[in-house]
Amino acid sequence: MALIVQKYGGTSVANTERIRHVAARVAGYRQRGDQLVVVVSAMSGVTDSLIKLAKEIMPLPNEREMDMLLATGEQTTIALTAMAMHALGVPAISLTGAQAGITTDGVHTKAKIMNITPKAVHELLDGGSVVIVAGFQGQTPQGQITTLGRGGSDLTAIALAAALKADLCQIYTDVDGVYTADPRLAPDARKLAEISYDEMLELASLGAKVMQSRSVEFAKKFGVVFEVRSSLNDNPGTIVKEETKSMEGVVIRGVTLDRNQAKITLIGVPDRPGMAARVFKALADGAINVDMIVQNISHGTQPPATDLSFTVDKADLLKARKVIDGLRSEVGFRDVLADEKIGKLSIVGVGMRSQPGVAAKMFDTLAQNGINIEMISTSEIKISVVVELAKGEAALRAIHAEFLSK
Amino acid sequence: MALIVQKYGGTSVANTERIRHVAARVAGYRQRGDQLVVVVSAMSGVTDSLIKLAKEIMPLPNEREMDMLLATGEQTTIALTAMAMHALGVPAISLTGAQAGITTDGVHTKAKIMNITPKAVHELLDGGSVVIVAGFQGQTPQGQITTLGRGGSDLTAIALAAALKADLCQIYTDVDGVYTADPRLAPDARKLAEISYDEMLELASLGAKVMQSRSVEFAKKFGVVFEVRSSLNDNPGTIVKEETKSMEGVVIRGVTLDRNQAKITLIGVPDRPGMAARVFKALADGAINVDMIVQNISHGTQPPATDLSFTVDKADLLKARKVIDGLRSEVGFRDVLADEKIGKLSIVGVGMRSQPGVAAKMFDTLAQNGINIEMISTSEIKISVVVELAKGEAALRAIHAEFLSK
């Protein structure tokens, strides 16, 4: 008998038919004798409808009231899911985040879980019930309803698994697991049987939209092993866990292509200390997230000047241009170029640490395929390059073929 | 400075535009210096949609889970209403029933309020906020979410007014107040300036759908004076309060027509003790609510037999027929007649107690208008008669003209 925490996202509980499917799956596990805690999100579309109602009233609604509003989405799903268990003759009871003992800080709309008191959940499990818990929400010690922000339901599941010392945590979603590449881009992409937290974190931040980074970070911090798998079939998913020796044998775990970035280049920035700091401080003040930064070597000009390139989210490009234009006289660069037609290609793998020459092999593969590299950025387990957007998919396929095809 | 509890029903908060109107009204009171507690229902249609979702999953959902589900309706409205106050620059905070200190028993879907601890509400009012409270819901001492059943939001408002010792309780609805008759039936119907709890109770139970009886009973028990008025205009409404001397000067307060009843007559019931008891016990066992009962005089037959007539809700007629058919051999009546084409006309007024001859005048008025009376039932402050449905409206107008036109 195992204690299993399962989490089902919005598309898995999109309507009453899907909720019934979830209930049938849970009932199947229970029949094997397992104890089940089921974390559910709001039915897909519900959170957006609630946000739309709020925006009809005011553009920037009070965050405490947003939490009061949004928490109803998951509360609706838990009640319906419990009913669907009952319809199968399985005892089940729903709990709000507060009732499940999830205590958070008071930072509304992006609260942090401070503490979980799983007494009620344990008692209900021991009494033979399946326990259905509202994802994405908690309560402050003062009794205020809070929500955990994007990806909050995954976080609820992983935090509950940690607090309950669960044997297994399963994150059900609409994909089969974590792949070596997006199968729509690389037809020979393979599902990974396992991946380390760090690799998963790099993939999450690189645009592989399986899970939010914070849930993976939380799992890493508390050593919660979890499985990402599909609610639409019975295929085994991908196990996410601490790095093992055997993982190092695999040089790279996956390749991603992020098409949501744009590149800005400042031409002829005077080569004086503090110029880059000035630029990125102004962007940060404008709440613009900068991803890659490359400062090219100084031109042979007098006075010395350099070119400074960086990438931002496409959605922030206009705002970033405005900020930069405001700096022109102060920083004294010669020109600004903006390029939306870029793709950021990244390879990730803990095996890189012990395998020299991975970068060289990546660059060589791209060169052999006639793909020019515009920017390069690396970390211990990741290499990212910016390429022309039109060549992004070809680049991804070439890299996948070189590193990941069997 | 007065402490005012206002309650807005589902149609008053049907969409964000209506919610803005509610907020504007509340802001107006607050500008006068009043302290405001605002109780809101679910937006109209929301509760029905939630029930529909539940029924898609199972026909008779668990009642604890129904409460978990339905409580989201009011929680949505309080958040949106608080935002609408903010949009007008008025500090406001929303509270669920539990947060407002409303403790109920554990009878899910029709919980009774046991106790209100208005500490949080008082503190927020003293801090200068308008307090928006979710109607229709509470929490058991064990932390289970409960709902109060039909008319529950009115009950929340009246109970909060009692607990807070409010100066005024206003029930905003889509009618202007309590009328001498339904204005759609009697064009010269007048709005009443005041009415006693007992008269209001008789009117509520007679099909004047302004408020549920239990809220009026609660107000009577705790001496909460309240006003029923429209959220669509600024007209004063009807004050509901304890009977005063001056009320006795008015013989009848109003006339109602209930078209939702059906009449069943058992012909030739053997005139033996216990026969009526047997019939009504069987109907009660079938959860069929019987309203009027008339046993006609014994026919001059051998053995002696009587006719027994009673009324039930039209919706229960088929079920009642089945119950009665099952009793035929045991009770031994000769025949059963059912008549759906009836109307129950009632006059209500505390003045009847001290004014003889009201019934005679009512019957005479109907006779003069060629309207036959099929059944009669009276209480201390009410006289009801059953007439042919087709003549119901004419009967109501004749009675209104005789007793209530000025």
HADDOCK unambig.tbl for C-alpha pairs under 7 A between the chains (distance, minus, plus):
assign (segid A and resid 16 and name CA) (segid B and resid 53 and name CA) 6.88 0.50 0.50
assign (segid A and resid 16 and name CA) (segid B and resid 56 and name CA) 6.70 0.50 0.50
assign (segid A and resid 16 and name CA) (segid B and resid 57 and name CA) 6.39 0.50 0.50
assign (segid A and resid 53 and name CA) (segid B and resid 16 and name CA) 6.88 0.50 0.50
assign (segid A and resid 54 and name CA) (segid B and resid 80 and name CA) 6.22 0.50 0.50
assign (segid A and resid 56 and name CA) (segid B and resid 16 and name CA) 6.69 0.50 0.50
assign (segid A and resid 57 and name CA) (segid B and resid 16 and name CA) 6.38 0.50 0.50
assign (segid A and resid 57 and name CA) (segid B and resid 83 and name CA) 6.73 0.50 0.50
assign (segid A and resid 57 and name CA) (segid B and resid 84 and name CA) 5.84 0.50 0.50
assign (segid A and resid 58 and name CA) (segid B and resid 87 and name CA) 6.07 0.50 0.50
assign (segid A and resid 61 and name CA) (segid B and resid 83 and name CA) 6.11 0.50 0.50
assign (segid A and resid 62 and name CA) (segid B and resid 83 and name CA) 6.69 0.50 0.50
assign (segid A and resid 65 and name CA) (segid B and resid 79 and name CA) 5.05 0.50 0.50
assign (segid A and resid 65 and name CA) (segid B and resid 83 and name CA) 6.91 0.50 0.50
assign (segid A and resid 66 and name CA) (segid B and resid 79 and name CA) 6.96 0.50 0.50
assign (segid A and resid 68 and name CA) (segid B and resid 75 and name CA) 6.91 0.50 0.50
assign (segid A and resid 68 and name CA) (segid B and resid 79 and name CA) 5.88 0.50 0.50
assign (segid A and resid 69 and name CA) (segid B and resid 75 and name CA) 6.67 0.50 0.50
assign (segid A and resid 69 and name CA) (segid B and resid 76 and name CA) 5.11 0.50 0.50
assign (segid A and resid 69 and name CA) (segid B and resid 79 and name CA) 5.41 0.50 0.50
assign (segid A and resid 72 and name CA) (segid B and resid 72 and name CA) 5.11 0.50 0.50
assign (segid A and resid 72 and name CA) (segid B and resid 75 and name CA) 6.90 0.50 0.50
assign (segid A and resid 72 and name CA) (segid B and resid 76 and name CA) 6.74 0.50 0.50
assign (segid A and resid 75 and name CA) (segid B and resid 68 and name CA) 6.91 0.50 0.50
assign (segid A and resid 75 and name CA) (segid B and resid 69 and name CA) 6.66 0.50 0.50
assign (segid A and resid 75 and name CA) (segid B and resid 72 and name CA) 6.89 0.50 0.50
assign (segid A and resid 76 and name CA) (segid B and resid 69 and name CA) 5.11 0.50 0.50
assign (segid A and resid 76 and name CA) (segid B and resid 72 and name CA) 6.73 0.50 0.50
assign (segid A and resid 79 and name CA) (segid B and resid 65 and name CA) 5.06 0.50 0.50
assign (segid A and resid 79 and name CA) (segid B and resid 66 and name CA) 6.95 0.50 0.50
assign (segid A and resid 79 and name CA) (segid B and resid 68 and name CA) 5.88 0.50 0.50
assign (segid A and resid 79 and name CA) (segid B and resid 69 and name CA) 5.40 0.50 0.50
assign (segid A and resid 80 and name CA) (segid B and resid 54 and name CA) 6.22 0.50 0.50
assign (segid A and resid 83 and name CA) (segid B and resid 57 and name CA) 6.74 0.50 0.50
assign (segid A and resid 83 and name CA) (segid B and resid 61 and name CA) 6.12 0.50 0.50
assign (segid A and resid 83 and name CA) (segid B and resid 62 and name CA) 6.69 0.50 0.50
assign (segid A and resid 83 and name CA) (segid B and resid 65 and name CA) 6.91 0.50 0.50
assign (segid A and resid 84 and name CA) (segid B and resid 57 and name CA) 5.84 0.50 0.50
assign (segid A and resid 87 and name CA) (segid B and resid 58 and name CA) 6.08 0.50 0.50
